[in-house]
Amino acid sequence: MVTREKKENCCSPAGMPGGGCRVEGLVSVDERGQMVLPKEAREKAGIHAGDKLAVVTWEKDGKTCCLTLIKAEELTGMVKTLLGPLMEEVLRK
C-alpha cells in the first residue's frame, strides 16, 4: 500500500499557523465589472497572466458577504483532498 504524505492546503485553517486574513489592498470595479488586483498582491500570491482563479462566496442571511479568490490548482487539490478518500471508499464497495 502506498502511503501519501498528507499535505495541508494553504487555505485550510490548519494550514495557517501564525497566519490569517489581512487586507492586502483595495480594488475598484469598473462599469464593465472588471477589476485589477494590486501588483504587490499578485506577486505575493504568485498570480500571473492567464492564471485561473475560482471565486468562492460566503453567504449570510441570504446575502453574499465575502468573496474569496483561490487559484484553480489549489482548489483542485482541496477537492481531491476532501473527496479522494470518500471516492476510494465508494469504489471499494
N, C-alpha and C positions, 0 to 999 in steps of 0.2 A: 504494500500500500504506500502510495506517495503522500508524504505529509508536506503540505504547503505552509510556509510561514504566514501567519495572519498579519496582514498589513492594515493598520488603521488608516482610514481615509482622512485627509487633512480637513474635511468639512464635518467630520463627526465630533461630537462633544468630547469623546475620549481622546481624540487626536489633537486637542488644544491645550496641553498643559502650559500654563503661563500665557496662553494666547487668548483670543476672544475677538469680539467685534470692535471696530473703531471706524470713525469717519475718515476716509482717505481723500475725499474731495467732493465737490458738487458738480452735477451735470445739469444742463438746461435742455429741454425738449423743444425742438423747433416745430413749426406749423405742420410739417410732414411726419411728425412723431419720431424724428431721428435725434440721436444724442451722441456725444463724443465722450468716451472715457478719458479721464486725465492721463497724460503720458506717464506720470510717475506711478499711477495705479496699474497701468498696463505693463510697464516694465517690471514692477514688483511681482505681478501675478504671472509674468511670462506670456502675456497675450500678444499675439502677432496678427498681422493682416491675414484674413482667411480663416482664422480660428473660429470654431463654433462654440457658442455659449448657450446653455439652457437657461431659460427664465423660469424661476421657481417662485410661486406666490404663496403667501400665508394669509389666510382669511380669518377674520374675527367678526362675529356678528353679521355675517353675510357680506362683509366689505373687505377688499384686499387692503391689508395694512402694511405689508412688507413685500419687496421684490428682492430676489437674490439671483446673481449670475453665477453659474457653475460651468467650468469647462466641460464640454461634452464628453471628453475621455474620462474625466473624473466621475461624471455622473454614470457612465457605463460601468466603471469599476465599482461604484457604490451599489448599483443594481445587481451586478454579479455577486458581490459580497453578501447582499441580503437574500437574493433569490437562489444563488448557486446551491447552497446546502439543501434548501427546500426542494429544488428540482432533482437533486441527486436522490433524495428520499422518495420522491414520487416515482422516479424511474426504477428504483429498486423493487417497488411493489408490483 
